[in-house]
């Protein structure tokens, strides 16, 4: 397995993880179940760790794909910028989740504020996850690029003169 393959394997985990964590946390808050809320914290912590793995494999993936035909250096740099922001947000989310888990374990009353902060952080992070995922996919998947409707797979532009 090369770096590009490993990057493709791990990069979906933090993106999907933050969505699942958000939904689990929301369910835990609605049902007022500490076990469910703590499960969400674990999901966010795991997702932050996988974000580190995804980020660290990105450079190796870039080296493999950057010289392939049809690969845009501009798209790679756009994805890198989003990836740095996403990693930062995931580390903050994971860190606040870890602190809140500790506060919850110690049964401190202000842990409830941690859950509210995590809910807000996870919503922002999900928005960033959308951009990092889409920008990464656009690098090698021309069919999802915004100009996909005018570029055919053989590289020729579609000139419909109806």
Secondary structure, DSSP 8 states (H G I E B T S, - for coil): --HHHHHHHHHHHHHHHHHHHHHHHHHHHHHT-HHHHHHHHHHHHHHHHHHHHHHHHHHHHHHHHTTSTT--HHHHHHHHHHHHHHHHHHHHHHHHHHHHHHHHHTT-TTHHHHHHHHHHHHHHHHHHHHHHHHHHHHHH-GGGSTTTTTB-TTS-B-----
